[in-house]
Amino acid sequence: MLHPDRLFPADPATRDVARRLYGRVRDLPILSPHGHTDPRWFAENEPFADPASLFVVPDHYVFRMLMSQGLRLEDLGVPRRDGGAVETDGRKIWRLFCANWHLFRGTPSRMWLSHAFEGLFGIDEAPSAANADRLYDTIAEALARPEYRPRALYERMNIEVLATTESPLDDLRHHAAIRASGWAGRVITAYRPDPVVDPEHRGFLANLAKFAEIADVDVGTFAGYLEAHRRRRAFFKSMGATSTDHGHPTAATADLSTAEAEALYAEVRRGTATPAQAETFRAQMLTEMARMSLDDGLVMQIHPGAFRNHNAEVFERFGADKGADIPTRTDYVRALKPLLDRFGNSRDLTIVLFTLDETTYARELAPLAGHYPVLKLGPAWWFHDSPEGMRRYREQVTETAGFYNTVGFNDDTRAFPSIPARHDVSRRIDCAFLADLVVTHRLDEDEAGEVAHDLAYRLAKAAYRL
């Protein structure tokens, strides 16, 4: 299923350069500084239950496509919020997936899945209704062996660092168990405060009460609330965190006076904040998080521009992160101005910006990152984590921001087997882009090889302080 020249240029001379560049980075260790895999896998190191629970049930890229063609999430084993009945027979779920393999033609998911099937399990044929049971048995038999347990796969995938993402309300028990186990694999956390920062987050007031309890701080005042964040950030850092992550609806930032912030927090804490006040509170908290990052050294990631949980029925029945987050138009120039006025020229703070709005690459993001020392650009993300999306990203940001105001690649995945596949796609696309610069005499090949190594490994290591 995997051609050795996939994603390389069609022109023979350019393809030859891309091959040589790729050969220099293909086997570099994987740095995964931002993602959503489950730390419990590595803490308990139990076998994955079956092929469906590994490839279908946790991967919203997979089940959103199947749902778009009329399949029910219950039939795909996706858990319901109310504990209601869903399919638990992995073989039945797998048969549905295989029978609908054709739906993934031309998508990044097809390439990621094929890479995992062939690279991990030696499967070199496309899934179908006819071979579903045979492929299921092949994978299931492998998963029962010690070399397919989570820690062994981590090592086999040549992962050097894997970051998960947790809320301030998480006790990080699985990370503690990993550390206590003596295993050499490096699985770290990242601080994602959205549930206690966004007044419009479901259960926000209950979350705030739990936040106060777990931080052992009275959050009745804004100063106390900020102190709770400092304590939780310190705890996360003690458990390996090098970054924070902020998934706000917009990139809005604010720089309120102490009195204004205290008054706004009082409205938020009472549950009486209007939508406009909620937006201002989120905006103020991005600036506060930047201030804290200057103190504790955590790299700050901002992921704006998603209309979360757009499908109300799916959200009510299955909860968040079920493939119904839709990109929106996003402003960065005006939105980030208050934060940049305060911290934009700092050499001791790194803010990594992501976008789902590709129209901002050349117009806003590249000029901002090409000027402010504090800013770096995250890779093509989510819906644009694709060969075409990666290529558009390089074409639109490089002329203004260069390569060294970007942070390499991160896979942002919940699907553990897709990690090496995604990094391989990124390395191939970057080598193809660099090969074009070589044959058009804008870089010599040795320079391109150095850049390829930076994009695949060194930039992420430096940016995320790994």
Secondary structure as UniProt FT lines:
FT   TURN            4..7
FT   HELIX           12..25
FT   TURN            26..27
FT   STRAND          30..32
FT   HELIX           39..44
FT   HELIX           51..55
FT   TURN            56..58
FT   HELIX           60..68
FT   TURN            69..70
FT   HELIX           74..76
FT   TURN            81..82
FT   HELIX           90..99
FT   HELIX           101..104
FT   TURN            105..106
FT   HELIX           108..121
FT   TURN            129..131
FT   HELIX           132..143
FT   HELIX           146..148
FT   HELIX           150..156
FT   TURN            157..158
FT   STRAND          159..163
FT   TURN            168..169
FT   HELIX           173..181
FT   STRAND          187..188
FT   HELIX           194..197
FT   TURN            199..200
FT   TURN            202..203
FT   HELIX           204..215
FT   HELIX           222..238
FT   TURN            239..240
FT   STRAND          243..246
FT   HELIX           258..270
FT   HELIX           275..296
FT   STRAND          299..302
FT   STRAND          306..307
FT   TURN            308..309
FT   HELIX           312..318
FT   STRAND          326..327
FT   TURN            333..336
FT   HELIX           337..343
FT   TURN            344..345
FT   STRAND          351..353
FT   TURN            358..359
FT   HELIX           361..365
FT   HELIX           366..369
FT   TURN            370..371
FT   TURN            373..374
FT   STRAND          375..377
FT   HELIX           382..384
FT   HELIX           387..401
FT   TURN            404..405
FT   TURN            416..417
FT   HELIX           418..439
FT   TURN            440..441
FT   HELIX           445..453
FT   HELIX           454..458
FT   HELIX           459..463
FT   TURN            464..465
//
